[in-house]
């Protein structure tokens, strides 16, 4: 049976861009992956396995710029051992016109390989992303967070080989373990990945019963992530090697942990500095005094409020902010004063305030109410213009 067009296999148009090819491959590979169809009847599992292999073969060609160019020009003939002129080894000859170019390396597919060498087909595992939410205190002092997430891992039964046992991994007969095959196309010698082993140089006689030859399985992974003191909202931490497992012995991808910090009831953060609103009484604002202010470490500090403090005035407490993630320095705590207006006053209290209002009016108004005097002056200037 003739092979289907690789673009058709991946469900994309001919000449589709790399990102579209990659996206479509991932979607279809997840659909037909052996782990996803393990509960189906044997006949359906066999069909899915064949489609999964077909997808891998198509993606191996179309994801490689040189192979994709070759396929667009020659189609499957560019990867078939039946193409080209005579000679031994299934139509892949040596000598003739290919030797003209031997001193310069192959025009397609890289330089000449020595006999019996195996091409590395290792594929780096995909990176994963995970978001966690922590408190402001966690970010200030550091935190160890346990996270669980699904990922693809190397099969524990076959240790990622995909074979039932080590004897089931044998040298590919088509390429004799080289991982690549060669044929002549007109005046050119063309070298490409072996279509049987996809460049690995090895094939599996009997697949692992757990992963069904994929070498990979799905698992729920739980790890502890160390969050350093000083980390800010929106920061990303990388945990090396905790992403998806690589194929054919390739390295694992990484896990990227995105940090989100919960809103705090008292503090807001700006860089290393913390800000909070401190309510003070009318009397304290007018006469001055001491107030206790909370800090991020759970302790209170005494803050001296100067006489005549106005709402929105800011007082600073040094080194009571957040520790720098890159050093030992700390930010500051900025306390924004909020003067509370007295409520539910008794008749005696009201009388006292009225007497105060009378005493502070007239020519003393500007002295006791500087902001009001400034506001009135601005209004006069506005209407005068």
SERO-4910 file (N, C-alpha, C, O; in steps of 0.05 Angstrom, whole numbers):
BEGIN
 pado doro    nc1    nc2    nc3   cac1   cac2   cac3    cc1    cc2    cc3    oc1    oc2    oc3
  Unk    A     17    -24      0      0      0      0     18     25      0     37     27     15
  Unk    A     11     44    -18     27     68    -20     24     86      5      3     86     18
  Unk    A     45    101     11     44    118     34     27    143     29     26    153      7
  Unk    A     14    152     50     -1    177     48     17    201     48     40    199     59
  Unk    A      8    222     36     24    247     36     28    256     65     10    256     81
  Unk    A     53    264     71     60    272     99     43    296    108     35    297    131
  Unk    A     38    314     91     21    337     98     -7    328    105    -20    339    124
  Unk    A    -17    309     90    -44    298     95    -44    284    122    -64    286    136
  Unk    A    -23    269    128    -21    254    153    -23    273    177    -37    267    196
  Unk    A    -10    297    175    -10    316    197    -34    335    195    -37    352    213
  Unk    A    -50    333    174    -74    349    172    -68    379    167    -83    396    177
  Unk    A    -47    385    152    -40    412    146    -37    415    115    -34    395    101
  Unk    A    -38    440    106    -35    445     77     -5    443     70     12    447     86
  Unk    A      0    436     45     27    434     35     41    461     38     30    482     30
  Unk    A     66    460     48     80    485     53     73    499     78     80    522     82
  Unk    A     58    486     96     49    499    121     73    507    138     94    493    137
  Unk    A     72    529    153     95    538    170    101    518    192     84    502    199
  Unk    A    125    521    203    134    502    223    116    501    248    111    480    258
  Unk    A    107    525    257     91    525    282     64    511    278     54    499    297
  Unk    A     53    513    254     28    500    248     32    470    247     15    454    256
  Unk    A     54    461    235     60    432    233     64    421    261     54    399    268
  Unk    A     79    436    278     85    426    305     59    425    322     55    405    337
  Unk    A     42    445    319     17    445    335     -1    422    327    -13    409    344
  Unk    A     -3    417    301    -21    396    291    -10    368    300    -25    351    307
  Unk    A     17    365    299     29    340    307     24    334    336     16    312    343
  Unk    A     27    354    353     23    349    382     -6    341    387    -11    324    404
  Unk    A    -25    354    374    -53    348    378    -59    320    370    -73    305    384
  Unk    A    -49    311    346    -55    284    337    -40    263    352    -50    241    357
  Unk    A    -15    270    360      1    251    375    -12    245    402    -11    222    411
  Unk    A    -23    265    415    -37    261    440    -62    243    436    -69    227    453
  Unk    A    -75    246    413    -99    231    407    -94    202    403   -109    185    413
  Unk    A    -72    195    389    -66    168    382    -44    155    399    -35    133    393
  Unk    A    -34    170    420    -13    159    436    -22    133    449    -45    131    458
  Unk    A     -5    113    451    -13     87    463    -25     89    490    -43     73    497
  Unk    A    -17    108    506    -29    111    533    -58    120    532    -74    113    549
  Unk    A    -66    134    511    -93    144    508   -112    123    497   -136    126    501
  Unk    A   -102    103    485   -120     83    472   -117     55    485   -126     35    473
  Unk    A   -105     54    508   -100     28    521   -125     12    528   -124    -12    531
  Unk    A   -148     26    530   -173     12    538   -189      4    513   -210     -9    516
  Unk    A   -180     10    490   -195      3    466   -191    -26    459   -172    -39    468
  Unk    A   -209    -37    442   -205    -65    432   -179    -67    417   -168    -47    406
  Unk    A   -168    -91    415   -142    -96    403   -141    -85    374   -121    -74    366
  Unk    A   -162    -89    359   -163    -80    331   -160    -49    329   -145    -39    313
  Unk    A   -174    -35    347   -173     -6    347   -146      4    357   -135     24    348
  Unk    A   -135    -11    377   -108     -4    387    -87     -6    365    -69     10    363
  Unk    A    -90    -27    349    -70    -31    327    -72     -9    307    -52      1    297
  Unk    A    -97      0    301   -100     22    282    -88     48    293    -75     62    279
  Unk    A    -93     53    319    -81     77    331    -51     76    332    -37     96    328
  Unk    A    -40     52    337    -11     49    338      1     54    310     21     68    308
  Unk    A    -13     45    289     -3     50    262     -4     79    255     14     90    243
  Unk    A    -26     93    264    -28    121    259     -7    137    274      3    157    264
  Unk    A     -1    128    299     19    141    315     46    140    302     61    159    301
  Unk    A     53    116    291     78    112    277     79    129    252    100    141    245
  Unk    A     56    130    238     55    146    214     59    176    220     72    190    205
  Unk    A     47    185    242     51    213    250     80    219    256     90    239    248
  Unk    A     93    201    271    121    205    278    139    206    253    157    223    252
  Unk    A    133    189    234    149    189    209    145    214    194    164    226    184
  Unk    A    120    223    192    114    248    177    127    272    191    138    290    177
  Unk    A    125    273    217    136    296    232    166    297    231    178    318    230
  Unk    A    179    273    231    208    271    230    218    284    204    240    295    204
  Unk    A    202    283    183    210    295    158    203    324    156    220    341    150
  Unk    A    178    331    162    168    358    158    178    378    179    177    402    175
  Unk    A    188    368    202    199    386    223    228    393    218    239    410    231
  Unk    A    241    379    199    269    384    192    270    400    166    260    391    145
  Unk    A    281    424    166    280    442    142    292    428    117    281    431     96
  Unk    A    314    414    121    327    401     98    310    378     87    306    375     63
  Unk    A    299    362    106    283    340     97    256    350     85    246    338     65
  Unk    A    246    371     96    221    382     86    225    392     57    209    388     40
  Unk    A    248    406     53    255    415     26    257    392      6    248    393    -16
  Unk    A    270    371     15    274    347     -1    247    334     -8    242    326    -30
  Unk    A    229    333     13    203    320      8    186    337    -11    172    326    -28
  Unk    A    187    364     -7    172    381    -25    181    378    -54    165    382    -72
  Unk    A    206    372    -58    217    370    -85    213    342    -97    206    339   -121
  Unk    A    218    321    -81    218    294    -92    196    276    -81    191    255    -92
  Unk    A    182    285    -60    161    269    -49    172    245    -34    195    246    -25
  Unk    A    157    223    -33    167    199    -19    190    186    -34    205    171    -22
  Unk    A    193    193    -59    216    181    -74    243    190    -62    262    175    -64
  Unk    A    243    213    -50    268    222    -38    276    207    -13    298    210     -3
  Unk    A    258    190     -3    263    175     22    259    145     18    259    130     37
  Unk    A    257    137     -7    252    108    -12    277     95    -22    291    105    -40
  Unk    A    283     71    -12    307     57    -20    303     45    -48    322     37    -61
  Unk    A    278     45    -58    273     35    -84    280     55   -106    281     48   -129
  Unk    A    285     80    -98    291    100   -118    320     98   -126    336     87   -112
  Unk    A    326    110   -149    353    112   -158    362     88   -174    347     69   -179
  Unk    A    388     89   -181    399     68   -199    405     43   -185    400     39   -161
  Unk    A    418     25   -200    424     -2   -190    446     -2   -170    453     19   -158
  Unk    A    456    -26   -165    477    -29   -145    466    -43   -122    442    -46   -119
  Unk    A    483    -52   -104    475    -68    -81    461    -52    -60    457    -28    -63
  Unk    A    455    -66    -38    444    -53    -14    417    -38    -20    413    -16    -12
  Unk    A    400    -53    -35    373    -42    -39    372    -17    -56    355      0    -52
  Unk    A    389    -15    -76    388      7    -94    404     31    -85    405     51    -99
  Unk    A    417     30    -62    434     52    -52    463     46    -60    477     30    -47
  Unk    A    471     58    -82    497     50    -93    520     67    -81    515     88    -69
  Unk    A    543     57    -85    567     72    -79    584     73   -104    583     54   -120
  Unk    A    599     94   -107    614     97   -132    597    114   -151    577    125   -144
  Unk    A    607    116   -176    593    131   -197    594    160   -190    614    170   -180
  Unk    A    572    175   -197    571    203   -194    573    213   -166    583    235   -161
  Unk    A    564    196   -146    565    206   -118    594    211   -109    599    228    -92
  Unk    A    613    196   -121    641    200   -113    652    226   -122    672    236   -111
  Unk    A    639    239   -142    649    265   -151    648    285   -129    665    302   -126
  Unk    A    627    282   -112    622    302    -91    633    292    -64    629    306    -44
  Unk    A    646    269    -63    654    258    -37    673    276    -22    673    276      3
  Unk    A    690    291    -36    709    308    -22    696    332    -10    708    345      7
  Unk    A    672    338    -18    658    362     -7    636    355     12    622    373     22
  Unk    A    631    329     17    609    321     33    584    319     17    583    330     -6
  Unk    A    563    307     27    538    304     13    524    331     10    525    347     27
  Unk    A    512    334    -13    498    359    -18    473    361     -1    466    382      9
  Unk    A    460    338      3    437    337     21    442    319     44    455    298     41
  Unk    A    433    328     68    433    310     91    459    310    106    463    293    124
  Unk    A    478    328    101    503    329    117    525    313    105    522    302     83
  Unk    A    547    311    119    571    298    109    569    268    110    550    257    122
  Unk    A    588    254     98    589    225     98    594    214    126    609    225    141
  Unk    A    581    192    132    585    179    157    601    153    153    599    140    133
  Unk    A    616    147    173    632    122    171    613     98    174    592    101    187
  Unk    A    620     76    163    603     52    163    597     43    191    614     42    208
  Unk    A    571     36    196    563     25    222    558     46    243    550     39    265
  Unk    A    563     72    237    558     92    258    528     96    261    513     93    242
  Unk    A    520    103    285    491    107    291    485    136    295    498    150    311
  Unk    A    465    145    281    457    173    283    441    177    309    424    161    316
  Unk    A    448    199    323    433    204    348    406    215    341    403    236    328
  Unk    A    385    201    351    357    210    346    345    220    372    320    222    374
  Unk    A    361    226    392    351    235    417    335    261    414    344    279    400
  Unk    A    312    263    427    296    286    426    292    298    454    285    284    473
  Unk    A    297    324    456    295    337    482    266    339    490    248    344    473
  Unk    A    260    333    516    233    334    525    221    361    525    235    382    526
  Unk    A    194    362    524    180    388    523    180    401    551    177    387    571
  Unk    A    182    427    551    180    442    576    151    444    585    133    444    569
  Unk    A    148    446    612    121    448    623    119    474    639    139    485    647
  Unk    A     94    484    642     89    508    658     69    502    680     50    487    676
  Unk    A     73    515    702     55    511    725     54    537    741     74    550    745
  Unk    A     30    544    750     26    568    765     19    562    794      1    545    799
  Unk    A     32    576    813     25    572    841     20    599    854     31    620    845
  Unk    A      3    599    874     -4    623    888      7    621    917      2    602    931
  Unk    A     20    642    925     32    643    952     24    669    966     13    687    954
  Unk    A     29    670    992     23    694   1007     46    714   1006     69    707    997
  Unk    A     41    738   1014     62    759   1014     83    751   1034    107    757   1029
  Unk    A     76    738   1056     95    729   1076    113    708   1064    138    708   1069
  Unk    A    102    690   1048    118    669   1034    139    682   1016    162    674   1016
  Unk    A    131    703   1002    150    716    984    171    732    999    193    735    989
  Unk    A    164    741   1023    183    757   1038    205    740   1051    228    749   1052
  Unk    A    198    717   1060    217    701   1075    225    674   1062    241    659   1073
  Unk    A    214    669   1038    220    644   1024    201    622   1033    188    624   1054
  Unk    A    198    602   1016    177    582   1021    184    557   1004    195    558    983
  Unk    A    176    534   1016    179    509   1001    150    499    995    135    493   1013
  Unk    A    143    498    969    116    491    961    116    464    947    132    460    929
  Unk    A     98    447    955     95    421    942     75    423    919     52    433    924
  Unk    A     83    415    895     65    417    872     62    390    859     81    374    858
  Unk    A     39    385    848     34    360    833     24    367    805      7    385    802
  Unk    A     33    352    785     25    358    758     29    333    740     46    317    747
  Unk    A     13    331    719     16    308    701     39    313    681     43    336    672
  Unk    A     53    292    674     74    295    654     80    268    641     71    248    651
  Unk    A     94    269    619    104    245    606    131    238    618    149    255    619
  Unk    A    134    212    625    159    204    638    169    178    624    154    165    609
  Unk    A    194    172    628    205    147    616    192    123    630    188    123    654
  Unk    A    186    104    614    173     80    624    191     66    644    214     61    638
  Unk    A    181     60    668    197     47    688    203     18    682    222      7    693
  Unk    A    186      6    666    189    -23    659    212    -27    640    229    -45    644
  Unk    A    213    -11    618    234    -15    598    255      7    600    274      7    584
  Unk    A    253     25    619    272     47    624    275     64    599    297     75    593
  Unk    A    253     67    585    253     85    562    261     73    535    261     87    515
  Unk    A    268     47    535    278     35    510    254     28    492    258     27    467
  Unk    A    231     24    503    208     16    487    206    -14    481    187    -23    470
  Unk    A    227    -29    489    228    -58    484    220    -75    508    224    -66    531
  Unk    A    210    -99    503    203   -117    524    227   -124    541    226   -124    565
  Unk    A    250   -129    528    275   -133    542    298   -124    523    293   -118    500
  Unk    A    322   -123    533    344   -112    518    350   -127    492    360   -115    473
  Unk    A    343   -153    492    349   -169    468    329   -162    445    334   -169    422
  Unk    A    307   -148    452    288   -141    431    296   -116    416    283   -109    396
  Unk    A    317   -102    424    328    -79    409    350    -89    391    371    -97    401
  Unk    A    345    -89    365    365   -100    346    373    -79    326    359    -59    322
  Unk    A    395    -85    312    404    -67    292    386    -67    268    377    -88    259
  Unk    A    380    -43    258    362    -41    235    375    -53    210    398    -48    204
  Unk    A    360    -71    197    371    -85    173    373    -67    149    391    -70    132
  Unk    A    355    -47    147    355    -31    123    380    -13    121    392    -10    100
  Unk    A    388     -2    144    411     17    144    436      4    158    456     17    160
  Unk    A    433    -21    167    455    -34    180    465    -19    205    489    -20    212
  Unk    A    447     -5    218    454      9    243    465     37    239    470     51    258
  Unk    A    468     45    214    479     72    209    459     94    215    467    117    221
  Unk    A    433     88    214    413    108    219    406    124    194    386    139    194
  Unk    A    422    121    173    417    136    148    420    118    124    435     98    125
  Unk    A    407    125    103    409    110     78    416    130     55    412    154     58
  Unk    A    427    119     34    437    136     12    427    125    -14    425    101    -18
  Unk    A    420    144    -32    412    136    -59    420    158    -78    426    180    -70
  Unk    A    420    151   -104    427    170   -124    402    181   -137    383    167   -144
  Unk    A    402    208   -141    381    222   -154    393    238   -176    402    261   -172
  Unk    A    394    227   -200    408    240   -222    437    242   -217    450    221   -212
  Unk    A    448    266   -217    477    270   -212    484    272   -182    507    275   -175
  Unk    A    463    271   -165    468    276   -137    467    251   -120    452    232   -126
  Unk    A    482    251    -99    480    230    -79    466    241    -55    473    262    -44
  Unk    A    444    228    -47    427    239    -26    427    220     -2    423    195     -5
  Unk    A    431    231     21    432    216     46    410    226     65    409    250     71
  Unk    A    394    207     75    372    215     92    368    194    114    380    173    114
  Unk    A    351    202    134    345    183    156    332    158    145    316    159    126
  Unk    A    339    136    157    328    110    149    298    110    155    290    117    177
  Unk    A    280    104    136    252    104    140    242     83    160    221     85    171
  Unk    A    258     61    163    249     39    181    255     46    211    238     41    228
  Unk    A    278     57    216    285     63    244    284     92    251    290    100    273
  Unk    A    278    109    231    275    138    234    301    150    245    301    169    260
  Unk    A    324    139    236    350    150    243    362    140    268    384    147    276
  Unk    A    348    122    282    358    111    308    379     90    304    396     86    321
  Unk    A    379     76    281    397     54    277    389     28    290    401      8    285
  Unk    A    368     29    306    358      6    320    328      3    316    314     24    313
  Unk    A    317    -21    316    289    -26    315    281    -45    338    298    -59    348
  Unk    A    256    -44    345    246    -61    367    230    -84    356    211    -81    341
  Unk    A    239   -109    363    225   -133    354    199   -137    369    178   -142    357
  Unk    A    200   -135    396    176   -138    412    174   -115    432    192   -112    449
  Unk    A    153    -99    430    151    -75    446    145    -81    475    135   -103    482
  Unk    A    151    -62    492    146    -64    521    115    -65    525    101    -49    513
  Unk    A    105    -84    541     76    -86    545     64    -63    560     39    -59    558
  Unk    A     80    -47    574     69    -25    590     66      0    572     44     12    572
  Unk    A     87      8    559     87     32    542     81     27    513     78     45    497
  Unk    A     79      1    506     73     -8    478     93      3    458     86     11    435
  Unk    A    118      4    466    139     12    448    146     41    448    165     49    435
  Unk    A    129     58    461    134     86    460    158     94    478    171    115    473
  Unk    A    164     78    498    185     85    517    177    106    537    192    113    555
  Unk    A    152    116    535    142    138    552    115    131    563     99    117    550
  Unk    A    109    140    587     83    136    600     75    162    613     91    180    618
  Unk    A     49    165    619     39    188    634     40    182    664     34    160    673
  Unk    A     47    203    679     48    200    708     41    226    721     41    247    709
  Unk    A     33    224    747     28    248    763     53    252    780     59    235    797
  Unk    A     67    273    776     92    279    789     88    299    812     74    319    808
  Unk    A    100    294    835     99    312    858    127    320    865    144    302    871
  Unk    A    133    346    866    159    355    873    156    379    893    134    390    896
  Unk    A    178    386    906    178    409    923    194    431    909    216    427    900
  Unk    A    182    455    908    194    478    894    203    497    916    187    506    932
  Unk    A    229    504    916    240    523    935    236    551    924    249    558    903
  Unk    A    220    567    937    215    594    929    233    613    945    230    614    969
  Unk    A    251    627    932    270    644    947    257    668    959    237    678    949
  Unk    A    269    678    981    259    702    994    263    726    975    284    729    963
  Unk    A    243    742    973    244    766    956    231    763    929    229    782    914
  Unk    A    222    738    923    209    734    897    185    752    894    170    755    913
  Unk    A    180    763    871    158    782    867    136    769    850    140    748    837
  Unk    A    113    782    851     90    772    835     97    773    805    108    792    795
  Unk    A     90    751    791     97    750    762    124    738    756    131    734    733
  Unk    A    140    731    777    166    719    773    162    690    763    142    677    768
  Unk    A    182    680    749    182    652    739    207    638    749    229    648    745
  Unk    A    203    615    760    225    598    770    228    574    751    208    563    742
  Unk    A    253    566    745    257    543    728    268    520    745    287    523    759
  Unk    A    254    497    742    263    473    756    274    454    734    259    442    719
  Unk    A    300    452    733    313    437    711    307    407    712    308    394    733
  Unk    A    299    397    689    295    368    686    269    357    696    265    333    696
  Unk    A    250    374    703    225    365    714    202    368    693    178    367    701
  Unk    A    209    372    668    189    374    647    183    346    635    188    326    648
  Unk    A    173    346    610    168    320    597    193    305    592    214    317    587
  Unk    A    192    278    592    215    262    586    222    264    557    205    267    540
  Unk    A    248    263    551    257    263    524    255    236    510    255    215    524
  Unk    A    252    236    484    250    211    469    277    200    461    296    216    456
  Unk    A    279    174    458    304    161    449    328    169    466    350    173    455
  Unk    A    324    170    492    347    176    510    352    206    512    372    213    525
  Unk    A    336    223    501    340    252    503    335    262    531    321    249    547
  Unk    A    346    286    537    343    298    563    314    307    568    300    314    550
  Unk    A    307    308    594    280    318    601    279    348    596    299    362    596
  Unk    A    254    357    591    250    386    590    251    398    618    256    384    638
  Unk    A    245    424    620    245    437    646    217    445    654    199    446    638
  Unk    A    213    450    680    188    459    691    191    489    698    208    496    713
  Unk    A    173    505    687    173    534    692    150    540    711    126    536    704
  Unk    A    156    550    735    136    555    755    131    586    756    149    601    763
  Unk    A    107    594    750     99    622    751     87    629    778     69    615    788
  Unk    A     98    650    790     90    658    817     68    679    817     71    700    803
  Unk    A     47    674    832     26    695    836     24    699    867     22    679    882
  Unk    A     23    724    875     21    730    904     -7    740    911    -17    758    898
  Unk    A    -19    728    931    -46    735    939    -46    764    950    -27    773    962
  Unk    A    -68    778    946    -71    805    958    -69    803    989    -80    784   1000
  Unk    A    -56    822   1001    -53    822   1030    -74    841   1043    -81    861   1031
  Unk    A    -83    835   1067   -103    851   1081    -92    878   1090   -106    898   1092
  Unk    A    -66    879   1095    -54    904   1106    -35    917   1087    -35    941   1083
  Unk    A    -17    901   1074      5    912   1059      0    910   1029    -13    891   1019
  Unk    A     12    928   1014     15    926    985     45    928    980     60    941    995
  Unk    A     54    916    958     82    915    952     89    931    927     74    929    907
  Unk    A    110    946    928    121    959    904    151    955    904    166    969    918
  Unk    A    160    936    888    188    929    888    196    917    915    184    897    924
  Unk    A    216    929    928    225    919    954    209    933    977    210    923    999
  Unk    A    194    954    971    181    970    991    153    959    996    140    948    978
  Unk    A    144    963   1021    117    956   1029    102    982   1036    114   1001   1046
  Unk    A     75    982   1031     59   1006   1038     35    996   1054     24    975   1049
  Unk    A     27   1013   1073      3   1007   1088    -10   1033   1097      3   1054   1099
  Unk    A    -36   1031   1102    -51   1055   1112    -54   1053   1142    -62   1032   1152
  Unk    A    -47   1074   1156    -48   1075   1186    -69   1095   1195    -65   1119   1192
  Unk    A    -91   1086   1206   -111   1105   1216   -101   1117   1243    -92   1103   1260
  Unk    A   -105   1143   1245    -97   1157   1270   -121   1175   1278   -136   1184   1261
  Unk    A   -122   1180   1304   -144   1197   1314   -140   1226   1308   -117   1235   1302
  Unk    A   -161   1241   1309   -160   1270   1305   -141   1283   1325   -126   1301   1318
  Unk    A   -142   1273   1350   -125   1284   1371    -95   1278   1365    -78   1296   1368
  Unk    A    -89   1253   1357    -61   1246   1351    -51   1262   1328    -28   1271   1328
  Unk    A    -68   1266   1307    -59   1281   1284    -53   1310   1292    -35   1322   1281
  Unk    A    -70   1321   1309    -66   1349   1317    -43   1354   1336    -27   1372   1333
  Unk    A    -42   1336   1357    -22   1341   1378      3   1324   1375     24   1329   1388
  Unk    A      2   1304   1357     25   1286   1355     23   1263   1375      8   1265   1394
  Unk    A     39   1243   1371     39   1220   1390     51   1195   1377     61   1196   1355
  Unk    A     50   1173   1392     61   1148   1382     38   1129   1375     17   1127   1388
  Unk    A     42   1114   1353     23   1093   1345     39   1068   1339     62   1069   1330
  Unk    A     27   1045   1344     39   1019   1337     32   1011   1309      8   1012   1301
  Unk    A     52   1004   1293     48    997   1265     57    968   1260     79    961   1269
  Unk    A     41    951   1248     49    924   1242     70    922   1221     72    940   1204
  Unk    A     86    901   1221    106    896   1201    102    868   1189     87    852   1200
  Unk    A    115    863   1167    111    837   1152    120    813   1169    111    791   1164
  Unk    A    138    818   1188    148    795   1204    131    790   1228    138    773   1245
  Unk    A    107    803   1230     88    797   1251     93    813   1277     78    810   1296
  Unk    A    113    830   1277    119    846   1301    110    875   1296    106    883   1273
  Unk    A    105    890   1318     97    918   1315    120    936   1322    137    930   1339
  Unk    A    121    958   1308    141    979   1314    126   1005   1322    104   1010   1313
  Unk    A    139   1020   1339    127   1045   1349    135   1068   1329    158   1072   1324
  Unk    A    115   1081   1319    119   1102   1300    111   1129   1312     89   1132   1323
  Unk    A    129   1148   1311    124   1175   1323    110   1193   1302    121   1199   1281
  Unk    A     86   1200   1308     70   1217   1290     75   1247   1298     69   1254   1321
  Unk    A     85   1263   1280     90   1291   1288     64   1307   1291     44   1301   1279
  Unk    A     66   1328   1306     43   1346   1310     34   1359   1284     51   1367   1267
  Unk    A      8   1360   1280     -3   1372   1256     -2   1354   1231     -3   1364   1209
  Unk    A     -1   1328   1235      0   1309   1212    -27   1310   1197    -48   1309   1209
  Unk    A    -25   1310   1171    -49   1311   1154    -54   1283   1141    -36   1267   1139
  Unk    A    -79   1279   1133    -86   1254   1119    -69   1253   1093    -65   1273   1080
  Unk    A    -60   1229   1087    -42   1224   1063    -13   1230   1069      4   1225   1051
  Unk    A     -7   1240   1092     22   1243   1099     35   1216   1101     21   1197   1109
  Unk    A     60   1213   1093     73   1187   1093     97   1188   1112    114   1206   1110
  Unk    A     98   1168   1129    121   1165   1147    135   1139   1140    122   1119   1134
  Unk    A    161   1138   1141    176   1115   1132    190   1101   1155    202   1113   1172
  Unk    A    188   1074   1154    203   1057   1173    224   1042   1157    217   1025   1141
  Unk    A    249   1048   1162    271   1037   1146    274   1006   1151    270    996   1173
  Unk    A    282    993   1129    289    964   1130    267    946   1139    272    923   1148
  Unk    A    242    955   1137    219    937   1144    203    929   1119    179    923   1121
  Unk    A    216    930   1096    204    921   1072    211    892   1065    214    876   1083
  Unk    A    215    887   1040    221    860   1030    251    857   1024    263    876   1014
  Unk    A    262    835   1031    290    829   1026    295    827    996    279    815    982
  Unk    A    317    838    986    323    836    958    330    807    951    344    794    965
  Unk    A    320    798    928    325    771    919    354    767    911    364    745    909
  Unk    A    367    789    905    395    788    895    415    798    916    439    801    909
  Unk    A    406    803    940    425    813    960    413    812    987    391    802    991
  Unk    A    427    824   1007    418    824   1035    402    848   1042    391    849   1064
  Unk    A    401    869   1025    387    893   1032    357    890   1033    346    872   1020
  Unk    A    344    906   1049    315    906   1052    303    932   1042    316    953   1042
  Unk    A    278    931   1033    264    956   1027    253    968   1052    259    959   1074
  Unk    A    237    989   1049    226   1004   1072    195   1000   1073    183    991   1054
  Unk    A    185   1006   1096    156   1006   1101    146   1035   1100    155   1051   1117
  Unk    A    127   1041   1082    116   1068   1080     88   1068   1092     70   1054   1082
  Unk    A     85   1084   1113     60   1085   1127     45   1111   1119     54   1133   1123
  Unk    A     22   1107   1107      5   1129   1098    -16   1136   1119    -33   1119   1125
  Unk    A    -14   1160   1129    -32   1168   1151    -60   1173   1141    -65   1185   1120
  Unk    A    -79   1164   1157   -108   1169   1151   -121   1179   1177   -124   1165   1196
  Unk    A   -128   1205   1176   -139   1218   1200   -169   1212   1201   -184   1219   1183
  Unk    A   -178   1199   1223   -206   1191   1226   -222   1214   1238   -213   1227   1257
  Unk    A   -245   1220   1227   -263   1240   1237   -280   1227   1260   -291   1206   1256
  Unk    A   -281   1240   1283   -296   1229   1305   -326   1226   1298   -337   1242   1284
  Unk    A   -338   1204   1308   -367   1199   1303   -381   1194   1329   -368   1188   1349
  Unk    A   -408   1197   1329   -424   1192   1353   -415   1207   1377   -410   1196   1399
  Unk    A   -411   1233   1373   -402   1250   1395   -424   1257   1415   -447   1258   1408
  Unk    A   -416   1260   1440   -435   1269   1461   -439   1299   1458   -425   1313   1444
  Unk    A   -460   1309   1471   -465   1338   1470   -441   1354   1481   -435   1375   1470
  Unk    A   -429   1343   1502   -406   1357   1514   -383   1358   1494   -369   1379   1491
  Unk    A   -378   1336   1480   -356   1335   1460   -362   1354   1437   -344   1368   1427
  Unk    A   -387   1355   1428   -394   1373   1406   -390   1402   1415   -380   1418   1399
  Unk    A   -397   1408   1439   -393   1435   1449   -364   1443   1449   -357   1466   1442
  Unk    A   -347   1425   1458   -318   1430   1458   -308   1435   1430   -292   1453   1426
  Unk    A   -318   1420   1410   -308   1423   1383   -318   1449   1371   -304   1463   1356
  Unk    A   -343   1457   1378   -354   1482   1368   -337   1505   1380   -331   1525   1365
  Unk    A   -330   1503   1405   -313   1524   1418   -286   1525   1404   -275   1547   1399
  Unk    A   -275   1501   1397   -250   1501   1383   -252   1513   1355   -234   1528   1346
  Unk    A   -275   1508   1342   -279   1519   1315   -281   1550   1316   -270   1563   1299
  Unk    A   -294   1560   1337   -296   1589   1340   -268   1601   1345   -261   1622   1334
  Unk    A   -253   1588   1362   -226   1599   1369   -207   1598   1346   -189   1614   1344
  Unk    A   -211   1578   1328   -192   1575   1307   -201   1589   1281   -187   1586   1260
  Unk    A   -223   1603   1282   -232   1618   1258   -220   1645   1256   -201   1651   1270
  Unk    A   -231   1661   1239   -222   1688   1235   -193   1690   1225   -185   1675   1207
  Unk    A   -179   1707   1238   -151   1712   1229   -133   1688   1236   -111   1686   1225
  Unk    A   -142   1670   1253   -126   1646   1259   -132   1623   1240   -119   1601   1243
  Unk    A   -151   1626   1222   -159   1604   1204   -136   1594   1187   -132   1569   1185
  Unk    A   -120   1611   1176    -98   1603   1159    -77   1588   1175    -63   1570   1165
  Unk    A    -74   1595   1200    -54   1582   1217    -62   1554   1224    -46   1536   1225
  Unk    A    -88   1550   1230    -98   1524   1238   -106   1506   1215   -107   1481   1218
  Unk    A   -113   1518   1192   -123   1502   1169   -108   1510   1144   -120   1523   1126
  Unk    A    -83   1503   1142    -66   1512   1119    -77   1501   1092    -75   1516   1072
  Unk    A    -86   1477   1091    -96   1467   1066   -122   1481   1057   -125   1486   1033
  Unk    A   -139   1486   1076   -164   1500   1069   -157   1528   1058   -169   1537   1038
  Unk    A   -139   1542   1071   -131   1569   1062   -120   1567   1034   -126   1584   1017
  Unk    A   -103   1547   1028    -91   1544   1002   -113   1538    981   -112   1548    959
  Unk    A   -132   1521    988   -154   1514    970   -171   1538    963   -179   1542    940
  Unk    A   -178   1554    983   -194   1578    979   -180   1598    961   -192   1609    943
  Unk    A   -154   1601    965   -138   1619    948   -138   1609    919   -140   1626    901
  Unk    A   -137   1583    915   -137   1573    888   -164   1578    874   -165   1584    851
  Unk    A   -186   1575    890   -213   1580    879   -216   1609    871   -226   1615    849
  Unk    A   -206   1628    887   -207   1656    881   -192   1662    855   -202   1677    838
  Unk    A   -169   1650    853   -153   1655    828   -166   1643    804   -165   1655    782
  Unk    A   -180   1620    807   -193   1607    784   -216   1625    774   -218   1629    750
  Unk    A   -233   1635    792   -256   1651    783   -247   1679    774   -261   1692    759
  Unk    A   -225   1688    785   -215   1715    777   -206   1714    748   -207   1735    734
  Unk    A   -197   1690    738   -189   1688    710   -212   1682    691   -209   1680    667
***
